[in-house]
Amino acid sequence: MVKQEWDSPLSNRNVALIYWRKPEEWASLIDKWVFDCGLNNSIVTIYEILHGESSEGMEFHDLNQTILLKALDILVKRGAAQLLQGSSADDLGVKFFGINVVTIHLHHL
């Protein structure tokens, strides 16, 4: 199912996000990737998640950064990750904790 959401305040609606997966589903895919790659208790940059060699072939490789940040925010709320501020948007990092909280059975997606 495709979902749409505005990426700006009510007064300035000029950018819309179109989802083919909900942010919760992206979060689960990323969480599974972290577990499968042994990245628990590691810090990874947003750039590495979106464009790195270890994410090549993953559905979230080259995903829109805004959608990725929404998915990572879900992992933060679940207690599975922490966002780390860098000196620029490209330096934003994520620490993934040593827990695997996949809540969606990915083989049913």
KOLGU-4560 file (N, C-alpha, C; in nm, 3 decimals, padded with zeros to 5 digits):
<recs>
<n_xx: 00.084 n_yy: -00.117 n_zz: 00.000 ca_xx: 00.000 ca_yy: 00.000 ca_zz: 00.000 c_xx: 00.089 c_yy: 00.124 c_zz: 00.000 mol: A seq: 1 type: MET>
<n_xx: 00.056 n_yy: 00.219 n_zz: -00.083 ca_xx: 00.130 ca_yy: 00.344 ca_zz: -00.091 c_xx: 00.067 c_yy: 00.444 c_zz: 00.004 mol: A seq: 2 type: VAL>
<n_xx: 00.151 n_yy: 00.519 n_zz: 00.075 ca_xx: 00.104 ca_yy: 00.619 ca_zz: 00.169 c_xx: 00.174 c_yy: 00.751 c_zz: 00.138 mol: A seq: 3 type: LYS>
<n_xx: 00.104 n_yy: 00.861 n_zz: 00.158 ca_xx: 00.161 ca_yy: 00.994 ca_zz: 00.134 c_xx: 00.156 c_yy: 01.072 c_zz: 00.263 mol: A seq: 4 type: GLN>
<n_xx: 00.256 n_yy: 01.157 n_zz: 00.283 ca_xx: 00.262 ca_yy: 01.244 ca_zz: 00.401 c_xx: 00.336 c_yy: 01.371 c_zz: 00.361 mol: A seq: 5 type: GLU>
<n_xx: 00.294 n_yy: 01.484 n_zz: 00.414 ca_xx: 00.361 ca_yy: 01.610 ca_zz: 00.386 c_xx: 00.489 c_yy: 01.619 c_zz: 00.467 mol: A seq: 6 type: TRP>
<n_xx: 00.594 n_yy: 01.671 n_zz: 00.406 ca_xx: 00.724 ca_yy: 01.684 ca_zz: 00.472 c_xx: 00.750 c_yy: 01.827 c_zz: 00.516 mol: A seq: 7 type: ASP>
<n_xx: 00.645 n_yy: 01.902 n_zz: 00.537 ca_xx: 00.661 ca_yy: 02.041 ca_zz: 00.580 c_xx: 00.539 c_yy: 02.082 c_zz: 00.661 mol: A seq: 8 type: SER>
<n_xx: 00.548 n_yy: 02.192 n_zz: 00.734 ca_xx: 00.434 ca_yy: 02.239 ca_zz: 00.813 c_xx: 00.313 c_yy: 02.271 c_zz: 00.726 mol: A seq: 9 type: PRO>
<n_xx: 00.198 n_yy: 02.281 n_zz: 00.790 ca_xx: 00.073 ca_yy: 02.307 ca_zz: 00.719 c_xx: 00.081 c_yy: 02.430 c_zz: 00.629 mol: A seq: 10 type: LEU>
<n_xx: 00.151 n_yy: 02.533 n_zz: 00.672 ca_xx: 00.156 ca_yy: 02.657 ca_zz: 00.595 c_xx: 00.247 c_yy: 02.650 c_zz: 00.472 mol: A seq: 11 type: SER>
<n_xx: 00.327 n_yy: 02.546 n_zz: 00.461 ca_xx: 00.425 ca_yy: 02.540 ca_zz: 00.352 c_xx: 00.429 c_yy: 02.400 c_zz: 00.292 mol: A seq: 12 type: ASN>
<n_xx: 00.320 n_yy: 02.354 n_zz: 00.240 ca_xx: 00.311 ca_yy: 02.219 ca_zz: 00.186 c_xx: 00.354 c_yy: 02.214 c_zz: 00.040 mol: A seq: 13 type: ARG>
<n_xx: 00.484 n_yy: 02.203 n_zz: 00.020 ca_xx: 00.533 ca_yy: 02.193 ca_zz: -00.117 c_xx: 00.615 c_yy: 02.066 c_zz: -00.141 mol: A seq: 14 type: ASN>
<n_xx: 00.634 n_yy: 01.986 n_zz: -00.037 ca_xx: 00.707 ca_yy: 01.860 ca_zz: -00.050 c_xx: 00.625 c_yy: 01.749 c_zz: 00.015 mol: A seq: 15 type: VAL>
<n_xx: 00.602 n_yy: 01.643 n_zz: -00.060 ca_xx: 00.530 ca_yy: 01.528 ca_zz: -00.006 c_xx: 00.621 c_yy: 01.406 c_zz: -00.011 mol: A seq: 16 type: ALA>
<n_xx: 00.608 n_yy: 01.321 n_zz: 00.090 ca_xx: 00.679 ca_yy: 01.194 ca_zz: 00.092 c_xx: 00.582 c_yy: 01.085 c_zz: 00.049 mol: A seq: 17 type: LEU>
<n_xx: 00.624 n_yy: 01.001 n_zz: -00.042 ca_xx: 00.541 ca_yy: 00.890 ca_zz: -00.087 c_xx: 00.609 c_yy: 00.762 c_zz: -00.039 mol: A seq: 18 type: ILE>
<n_xx: 00.538 n_yy: 00.684 n_zz: 00.042 ca_xx: 00.593 ca_yy: 00.561 ca_zz: 00.097 c_xx: 00.541 c_yy: 00.440 c_zz: 00.022 mol: A seq: 19 type: TYR>
<n_xx: 00.626 n_yy: 00.344 n_zz: -00.006 ca_xx: 00.579 ca_yy: 00.214 ca_zz: -00.048 c_xx: 00.598 c_yy: 00.116 c_zz: 00.067 mol: A seq: 20 type: TRP>
<n_xx: 00.669 n_yy: 00.158 n_zz: 00.171 ca_xx: 00.679 ca_yy: 00.088 ca_zz: 00.299 c_xx: 00.661 c_yy: 00.192 c_zz: 00.408 mol: A seq: 21 type: ARG>
<n_xx: 00.596 n_yy: 00.153 n_zz: 00.515 ca_xx: 00.582 ca_yy: 00.242 ca_zz: 00.629 c_xx: 00.717 c_yy: 00.258 c_zz: 00.697 mol: A seq: 22 type: LYS>
<n_xx: 00.739 n_yy: 00.371 n_zz: 00.766 ca_xx: 00.864 ca_yy: 00.387 ca_zz: 00.840 c_xx: 00.891 c_yy: 00.272 c_zz: 00.938 mol: A seq: 23 type: PRO>
<n_xx: 00.786 n_yy: 00.216 n_zz: 00.996 ca_xx: 00.803 ca_yy: 00.102 ca_zz: 01.087 c_xx: 00.861 c_yy: -00.019 c_zz: 01.015 mol: A seq: 24 type: GLU>
<n_xx: 00.821 n_yy: -00.038 n_zz: 00.890 ca_xx: 00.874 ca_yy: -00.149 ca_zz: 00.811 c_xx: 01.021 c_yy: -00.124 c_zz: 00.775 mol: A seq: 25 type: GLU>
<n_xx: 01.053 n_yy: 00.001 n_zz: 00.739 ca_xx: 01.193 ca_yy: 00.034 ca_zz: 00.712 c_xx: 01.277 c_yy: 00.012 c_zz: 00.838 mol: A seq: 26 type: TRP>
<n_xx: 01.223 n_yy: 00.052 n_zz: 00.953 ca_xx: 01.295 ca_yy: 00.033 ca_zz: 01.080 c_xx: 01.326 c_yy: -00.114 c_zz: 01.103 mol: A seq: 27 type: ALA>
<n_xx: 01.231 n_yy: -00.200 n_zz: 01.077 ca_xx: 01.252 ca_yy: -00.343 ca_zz: 01.096 c_xx: 01.355 c_yy: -00.398 c_zz: 00.998 mol: A seq: 28 type: SER>
<n_xx: 01.352 n_yy: -00.352 n_zz: 00.874 ca_xx: 01.453 ca_yy: -00.395 ca_zz: 00.776 c_xx: 01.593 c_yy: -00.351 c_zz: 00.818 mol: A seq: 29 type: LEU>
<n_xx: 01.604 n_yy: -00.229 n_zz: 00.866 ca_xx: 01.734 ca_yy: -00.178 ca_zz: 00.911 c_xx: 01.781 c_yy: -00.255 c_zz: 01.034 mol: A seq: 30 type: ILE>
<n_xx: 01.690 n_yy: -00.281 n_zz: 01.126 ca_xx: 01.725 ca_yy: -00.356 ca_zz: 01.247 c_xx: 01.775 c_yy: -00.496 c_zz: 01.212 mol: A seq: 31 type: ASP>
<n_xx: 01.711 n_yy: -00.559 n_zz: 01.116 ca_xx: 01.755 ca_yy: -00.693 ca_zz: 01.073 c_xx: 01.893 c_yy: -00.684 c_zz: 01.008 mol: A seq: 32 type: LYS>
<n_xx: 01.915 n_yy: -00.583 n_zz: 00.925 ca_xx: 02.046 ca_yy: -00.562 ca_zz: 00.862 c_xx: 02.156 c_yy: -00.542 c_zz: 00.966 mol: A seq: 33 type: TRP>
<n_xx: 02.127 n_yy: -00.462 n_zz: 01.069 ca_xx: 02.223 ca_yy: -00.439 ca_zz: 01.177 c_xx: 02.260 c_yy: -00.571 c_zz: 01.242 mol: A seq: 34 type: VAL>
<n_xx: 02.160 n_yy: -00.651 n_zz: 01.273 ca_xx: 02.184 ca_yy: -00.781 ca_zz: 01.337 c_xx: 02.263 c_yy: -00.873 c_zz: 01.244 mol: A seq: 35 type: PHE>
<n_xx: 02.219 n_yy: -00.884 n_zz: 01.119 ca_xx: 02.283 ca_yy: -00.974 ca_zz: 01.023 c_xx: 02.429 c_yy: -00.936 c_zz: 00.994 mol: A seq: 36 type: ASP>
<n_xx: 02.458 n_yy: -00.805 n_zz: 00.996 ca_xx: 02.595 ca_yy: -00.758 ca_zz: 00.967 c_xx: 02.682 c_yy: -00.749 c_zz: 01.092 mol: A seq: 37 type: CYS>
<n_xx: 02.626 n_yy: -00.783 n_zz: 01.207 ca_xx: 02.704 ca_yy: -00.775 ca_zz: 01.330 c_xx: 02.736 c_yy: -00.633 c_zz: 01.372 mol: A seq: 38 type: GLY>
<n_xx: 02.645 n_yy: -00.541 n_zz: 01.344 ca_xx: 02.669 ca_yy: -00.400 ca_zz: 01.375 c_xx: 02.613 c_yy: -00.359 c_zz: 01.511 mol: A seq: 39 type: LEU>
<n_xx: 02.564 n_yy: -00.455 n_zz: 01.589 ca_xx: 02.517 ca_yy: -00.423 ca_zz: 01.723 c_xx: 02.632 c_yy: -00.363 c_zz: 01.802 mol: A seq: 40 type: ASN>
<n_xx: 02.600 n_yy: -00.262 n_zz: 01.883 ca_xx: 02.699 ca_yy: -00.189 ca_zz: 01.964 c_xx: 02.802 c_yy: -00.116 c_zz: 01.878 mol: A seq: 41 type: ASN>
<n_xx: 02.762 n_yy: -00.082 n_zz: 01.756 ca_xx: 02.850 ca_yy: -00.008 ca_zz: 01.665 c_xx: 02.789 c_yy: 00.127 c_zz: 01.632 mol: A seq: 42 type: SER>
<n_xx: 02.874 n_yy: 00.218 n_zz: 01.586 ca_xx: 02.828 ca_yy: 00.348 ca_zz: 01.537 c_xx: 02.846 c_yy: 00.349 c_zz: 01.386 mol: A seq: 43 type: ILE>
<n_xx: 02.740 n_yy: 00.386 n_zz: 01.316 ca_xx: 02.738 ca_yy: 00.389 ca_zz: 01.170 c_xx: 02.686 c_yy: 00.526 c_zz: 01.127 mol: A seq: 44 type: VAL>
<n_xx: 02.742 n_yy: 00.584 n_zz: 01.023 ca_xx: 02.693 ca_yy: 00.713 ca_zz: 00.975 c_xx: 02.570 c_yy: 00.692 c_zz: 00.886 mol: A seq: 45 type: THR>
<n_xx: 02.493 n_yy: 00.797 n_zz: 00.874 ca_xx: 02.377 ca_yy: 00.794 ca_zz: 00.784 c_xx: 02.424 c_yy: 00.764 c_zz: 00.642 mol: A seq: 46 type: ILE>
<n_xx: 02.536 n_yy: 00.823 n_zz: 00.604 ca_xx: 02.591 ca_yy: 00.799 ca_zz: 00.470 c_xx: 02.620 c_yy: 00.651 c_zz: 00.449 mol: A seq: 47 type: TYR>
<n_xx: 02.679 n_yy: 00.585 n_zz: 00.549 ca_xx: 02.710 ca_yy: 00.442 ca_zz: 00.536 c_xx: 02.583 c_yy: 00.358 c_zz: 00.521 mol: A seq: 48 type: GLU>
<n_xx: 02.478 n_yy: 00.396 n_zz: 00.592 ca_xx: 02.352 ca_yy: 00.322 ca_zz: 00.581 c_xx: 02.294 c_yy: 00.338 c_zz: 00.442 mol: A seq: 49 type: ILE>
<n_xx: 02.293 n_yy: 00.461 n_zz: 00.392 ca_xx: 02.230 ca_yy: 00.489 ca_zz: 00.263 c_xx: 02.316 c_yy: 00.452 c_zz: 00.143 mol: A seq: 50 type: LEU>
<n_xx: 02.447 n_yy: 00.464 n_zz: 00.155 ca_xx: 02.533 ca_yy: 00.451 ca_zz: 00.038 c_xx: 02.654 c_yy: 00.359 c_zz: 00.057 mol: A seq: 51 type: HIS>
<n_xx: 02.668 n_yy: 00.299 n_zz: 00.173 ca_xx: 02.786 ca_yy: 00.218 ca_zz: 00.202 c_xx: 02.784 c_yy: 00.081 c_zz: 00.137 mol: A seq: 52 type: GLY>
<n_xx: 02.901 n_yy: 00.020 n_zz: 00.131 ca_xx: 02.913 ca_yy: -00.113 ca_zz: 00.070 c_xx: 02.831 c_yy: -00.218 c_zz: 00.144 mol: A seq: 53 type: GLU>
<n_xx: 02.825 n_yy: -00.207 n_zz: 00.278 ca_xx: 02.754 ca_yy: -00.310 ca_zz: 00.354 c_xx: 02.603 c_yy: -00.304 c_zz: 00.335 mol: A seq: 54 type: SER>
<n_xx: 02.552 n_yy: -00.191 n_zz: 00.285 ca_xx: 02.408 ca_yy: -00.182 ca_zz: 00.261 c_xx: 02.371 c_yy: -00.203 c_zz: 00.114 mol: A seq: 55 type: SER>
<n_xx: 02.472 n_yy: -00.224 n_zz: 00.028 ca_xx: 02.442 ca_yy: -00.250 ca_zz: -00.113 c_xx: 02.355 c_yy: -00.375 c_zz: -00.125 mol: A seq: 56 type: GLU>
<n_xx: 02.254 n_yy: -00.365 n_zz: -00.207 ca_xx: 02.162 ca_yy: -00.476 ca_zz: -00.226 c_xx: 02.046 c_yy: -00.476 c_zz: -00.128 mol: A seq: 57 type: GLY>
<n_xx: 02.053 n_yy: -00.392 n_zz: -00.024 ca_xx: 01.943 ca_yy: -00.382 ca_zz: 00.071 c_xx: 01.839 c_yy: -00.286 c_zz: 00.015 mol: A seq: 58 type: MET>
<n_xx: 01.713 n_yy: -00.308 n_zz: 00.050 ca_xx: 01.606 ca_yy: -00.225 ca_zz: -00.003 c_xx: 01.619 c_yy: -00.079 c_zz: 00.037 mol: A seq: 59 type: GLU>
<n_xx: 01.683 n_yy: -00.052 n_zz: 00.151 ca_xx: 01.696 ca_yy: 00.086 ca_zz: 00.198 c_xx: 01.820 c_yy: 00.155 c_zz: 00.143 mol: A seq: 60 type: PHE>
<n_xx: 01.902 n_yy: 00.086 n_zz: 00.065 ca_xx: 02.020 ca_yy: 00.149 ca_zz: 00.003 c_xx: 01.970 c_yy: 00.259 c_zz: -00.091 mol: A seq: 61 type: HIS>
<n_xx: 02.021 n_yy: 00.379 n_zz: -00.076 ca_xx: 01.980 ca_yy: 00.498 ca_zz: -00.152 c_xx: 01.839 c_yy: 00.546 c_zz: -00.120 mol: A seq: 62 type: ASP>
<n_xx: 01.784 n_yy: 00.506 n_zz: -00.007 ca_xx: 01.653 ca_yy: 00.554 ca_zz: 00.038 c_xx: 01.661 c_yy: 00.704 c_zz: 00.064 mol: A seq: 63 type: LEU>
<n_xx: 01.550 n_yy: 00.773 n_zz: 00.050 ca_xx: 01.542 ca_yy: 00.915 ca_zz: 00.083 c_xx: 01.583 c_yy: 00.934 c_zz: 00.229 mol: A seq: 64 type: ASN>
<n_xx: 01.671 n_yy: 01.031 n_zz: 00.255 ca_xx: 01.724 ca_yy: 01.050 ca_zz: 00.390 c_xx: 01.616 c_yy: 01.084 c_zz: 00.492 mol: A seq: 65 type: GLN>
<n_xx: 01.515 n_yy: 01.160 n_zz: 00.453 ca_xx: 01.407 ca_yy: 01.194 ca_zz: 00.545 c_xx: 01.333 c_yy: 01.070 c_zz: 00.590 mol: A seq: 66 type: THR>
<n_xx: 01.307 n_yy: 00.978 n_zz: 00.498 ca_xx: 01.239 ca_yy: 00.854 ca_zz: 00.533 c_xx: 01.329 c_yy: 00.769 c_zz: 00.623 mol: A seq: 67 type: ILE>
<n_xx: 01.459 n_yy: 00.764 n_zz: 00.593 ca_xx: 01.552 ca_yy: 00.690 ca_zz: 00.678 c_xx: 01.549 c_yy: 00.745 c_zz: 00.820 mol: A seq: 68 type: LEU>
<n_xx: 01.552 n_yy: 00.877 n_zz: 00.834 ca_xx: 01.551 ca_yy: 00.937 ca_zz: 00.967 c_xx: 01.424 c_yy: 00.906 c_zz: 01.043 mol: A seq: 69 type: LEU>
<n_xx: 01.311 n_yy: 00.898 n_zz: 00.973 ca_xx: 01.186 ca_yy: 00.857 ca_zz: 01.038 c_xx: 01.197 c_yy: 00.714 c_zz: 01.088 mol: A seq: 70 type: LYS>
<n_xx: 01.256 n_yy: 00.626 n_zz: 01.008 ca_xx: 01.274 ca_yy: 00.487 ca_zz: 01.049 c_xx: 01.369 c_yy: 00.476 c_zz: 01.168 mol: A seq: 71 type: ALA>
<n_xx: 01.478 n_yy: 00.552 n_zz: 01.164 ca_xx: 01.573 ca_yy: 00.549 ca_zz: 01.275 c_xx: 01.511 c_yy: 00.604 c_zz: 01.402 mol: A seq: 72 type: LEU>
<n_xx: 01.424 n_yy: 00.704 n_zz: 01.389 ca_xx: 01.355 ca_yy: 00.758 ca_zz: 01.506 c_xx: 01.270 c_yy: 00.650 c_zz: 01.572 mol: A seq: 73 type: ASP>
<n_xx: 01.212 n_yy: 00.563 n_zz: 01.493 ca_xx: 01.135 ca_yy: 00.451 ca_zz: 01.548 c_xx: 01.226 c_yy: 00.358 c_zz: 01.627 mol: A seq: 74 type: ILE>
<n_xx: 01.345 n_yy: 00.328 n_zz: 01.573 ca_xx: 01.440 ca_yy: 00.243 ca_zz: 01.645 c_xx: 01.486 c_yy: 00.311 c_zz: 01.774 mol: A seq: 75 type: LEU>
<n_xx: 01.502 n_yy: 00.443 n_zz: 01.772 ca_xx: 01.537 ca_yy: 00.516 ca_zz: 01.893 c_xx: 01.427 c_yy: 00.500 c_zz: 01.997 mol: A seq: 76 type: VAL>
<n_xx: 01.302 n_yy: 00.516 n_zz: 01.956 ca_xx: 01.189 ca_yy: 00.503 ca_zz: 02.049 c_xx: 01.177 c_yy: 00.361 c_zz: 02.103 mol: A seq: 77 type: LYS>
<n_xx: 01.219 n_yy: 00.262 n_zz: 02.027 ca_xx: 01.217 ca_yy: 00.122 ca_zz: 02.073 c_xx: 01.335 c_yy: 00.091 c_zz: 02.165 mol: A seq: 78 type: ARG>
<n_xx: 01.429 n_yy: 00.182 n_zz: 02.176 ca_xx: 01.547 ca_yy: 00.159 ca_zz: 02.258 c_xx: 01.656 c_yy: 00.080 c_zz: 02.188 mol: A seq: 79 type: GLY>
<n_xx: 01.648 n_yy: 00.070 n_zz: 02.056 ca_xx: 01.744 ca_yy: -00.009 ca_zz: 01.979 c_xx: 01.855 c_yy: 00.075 c_zz: 01.917 mol: A seq: 80 type: ALA>
<n_xx: 01.842 n_yy: 00.208 n_zz: 01.925 ca_xx: 01.942 ca_yy: 00.294 ca_zz: 01.860 c_xx: 01.944 c_yy: 00.430 c_zz: 01.928 mol: A seq: 81 type: ALA>
<n_xx: 02.051 n_yy: 00.504 n_zz: 01.901 ca_xx: 02.065 ca_yy: 00.641 ca_zz: 01.948 c_xx: 02.126 c_yy: 00.723 c_zz: 01.835 mol: A seq: 82 type: GLN>
<n_xx: 02.065 n_yy: 00.838 n_zz: 01.804 ca_xx: 02.121 ca_yy: 00.927 ca_zz: 01.702 c_xx: 02.231 c_yy: 01.011 c_zz: 01.765 mol: A seq: 83 type: LEU>
<n_xx: 02.340 n_yy: 01.027 n_zz: 01.692 ca_xx: 02.456 ca_yy: 01.104 ca_zz: 01.738 c_xx: 02.480 c_yy: 01.218 c_zz: 01.641 mol: A seq: 84 type: LEU>
<n_xx: 02.477 n_yy: 01.341 n_zz: 01.691 ca_xx: 02.495 ca_yy: 01.458 ca_zz: 01.607 c_xx: 02.640 c_yy: 01.472 c_zz: 01.563 mol: A seq: 85 type: GLN>
<n_xx: 02.658 n_yy: 01.509 n_zz: 01.438 ca_xx: 02.791 ca_yy: 01.537 ca_zz: 01.385 c_xx: 02.803 c_yy: 01.685 c_zz: 01.354 mol: A seq: 86 type: GLY>
<n_xx: 02.907 n_yy: 01.722 n_zz: 01.286 ca_xx: 02.927 ca_yy: 01.863 ca_zz: 01.252 c_xx: 02.844 c_yy: 01.905 c_zz: 01.131 mol: A seq: 87 type: SER>
<n_xx: 02.790 n_yy: 01.808 n_zz: 01.057 ca_xx: 02.703 ca_yy: 01.838 ca_zz: 00.944 c_xx: 02.601 c_yy: 01.726 c_zz: 00.931 mol: A seq: 88 type: SER>
<n_xx: 02.505 n_yy: 01.744 n_zz: 00.841 ca_xx: 02.402 ca_yy: 01.642 ca_zz: 00.820 c_xx: 02.464 c_yy: 01.510 c_zz: 00.775 mol: A seq: 89 type: ALA>
<n_xx: 02.571 n_yy: 01.517 n_zz: 00.696 ca_xx: 02.637 ca_yy: 01.395 ca_zz: 00.649 c_xx: 02.711 c_yy: 01.322 c_zz: 00.761 mol: A seq: 90 type: ASP>
<n_xx: 02.743 n_yy: 01.394 n_zz: 00.868 ca_xx: 02.816 ca_yy: 01.334 ca_zz: 00.980 c_xx: 02.724 c_yy: 01.276 c_zz: 01.086 mol: A seq: 91 type: ASP>
<n_xx: 02.595 n_yy: 01.284 n_zz: 01.067 ca_xx: 02.501 ca_yy: 01.228 ca_zz: 01.163 c_xx: 02.526 c_yy: 01.079 c_zz: 01.174 mol: A seq: 92 type: LEU>
<n_xx: 02.534 n_yy: 01.030 n_zz: 01.296 ca_xx: 02.560 ca_yy: 00.888 ca_zz: 01.316 c_xx: 02.450 c_yy: 00.821 c_zz: 01.396 mol: A seq: 93 type: GLY>
<n_xx: 02.456 n_yy: 00.690 n_zz: 01.400 ca_xx: 02.360 ca_yy: 00.611 ca_zz: 01.476 c_xx: 02.437 c_yy: 00.505 c_zz: 01.551 mol: A seq: 94 type: VAL>
<n_xx: 02.410 n_yy: 00.494 n_zz: 01.680 ca_xx: 02.465 ca_yy: 00.383 ca_zz: 01.756 c_xx: 02.354 c_yy: 00.281 c_zz: 01.770 mol: A seq: 95 type: LYS>
<n_xx: 02.382 n_yy: 00.160 n_zz: 01.726 ca_xx: 02.287 ca_yy: 00.050 ca_zz: 01.739 c_xx: 02.326 c_yy: -00.031 c_zz: 01.861 mol: A seq: 96 type: PHE>
<n_xx: 02.228 n_yy: -00.060 n_zz: 01.946 ca_xx: 02.255 ca_yy: -00.134 ca_zz: 02.068 c_xx: 02.247 c_yy: -00.283 c_zz: 02.043 mol: A seq: 97 type: PHE>
<n_xx: 02.299 n_yy: -00.359 n_zz: 02.135 ca_xx: 02.310 ca_yy: -00.504 ca_zz: 02.120 c_xx: 02.181 c_yy: -00.580 c_zz: 02.140 mol: A seq: 98 type: GLY>
<n_xx: 02.071 n_yy: -00.524 n_zz: 02.091 ca_xx: 01.943 ca_yy: -00.595 ca_zz: 02.099 c_xx: 01.883 c_yy: -00.598 c_zz: 01.961 mol: A seq: 99 type: ILE>
<n_xx: 01.806 n_yy: -00.701 n_zz: 01.935 ca_xx: 01.740 ca_yy: -00.713 ca_zz: 01.805 c_xx: 01.591 c_yy: -00.708 c_zz: 01.833 mol: A seq: 100 type: ASN>
<n_xx: 01.525 n_yy: -00.604 n_zz: 01.784 ca_xx: 01.384 ca_yy: -00.585 ca_zz: 01.815 c_xx: 01.298 c_yy: -00.588 c_zz: 01.690 mol: A seq: 101 type: VAL>
<n_xx: 01.329 n_yy: -00.675 n_zz: 01.597 ca_xx: 01.248 ca_yy: -00.687 ca_zz: 01.477 c_xx: 01.108 c_yy: -00.727 c_zz: 01.518 mol: A seq: 102 type: VAL>
<n_xx: 01.010 n_yy: -00.648 n_zz: 01.478 ca_xx: 00.873 ca_yy: -00.677 ca_zz: 01.517 c_xx: 00.786 c_yy: -00.722 c_zz: 01.400 mol: A seq: 103 type: THR>
<n_xx: 00.839 n_yy: -00.715 n_zz: 01.282 ca_xx: 00.763 ca_yy: -00.757 ca_zz: 01.164 c_xx: 00.834 c_yy: -00.878 c_zz: 01.105 mol: A seq: 104 type: ILE>
<n_xx: 00.761 n_yy: -00.981 n_zz: 01.075 ca_xx: 00.821 ca_yy: -01.097 ca_zz: 01.011 c_xx: 00.847 c_yy: -01.060 c_zz: 00.866 mol: A seq: 105 type: HIS>
<n_xx: 00.972 n_yy: -01.036 n_zz: 00.833 ca_xx: 01.007 ca_yy: -00.981 ca_zz: 00.703 c_xx: 00.973 c_yy: -01.073 c_zz: 00.587 mol: A seq: 106 type: LEU>
<n_xx: 00.969 n_yy: -01.202 n_zz: 00.610 ca_xx: 00.938 ca_yy: -01.291 ca_zz: 00.499 c_xx: 00.790 c_yy: -01.283 c_zz: 00.461 mol: A seq: 107 type: HIS>
<n_xx: 00.709 n_yy: -01.213 n_zz: 00.540 ca_xx: 00.568 ca_yy: -01.195 ca_zz: 00.507 c_xx: 00.542 c_yy: -01.061 c_zz: 00.438 mol: A seq: 108 type: HIS>
<n_xx: 00.645 n_yy: -00.977 n_zz: 00.421 ca_xx: 00.625 ca_yy: -00.846 ca_zz: 00.358 c_xx: 00.604 c_yy: -00.858 c_zz: 00.209 mol: A seq: 109 type: LEU>
</recs>
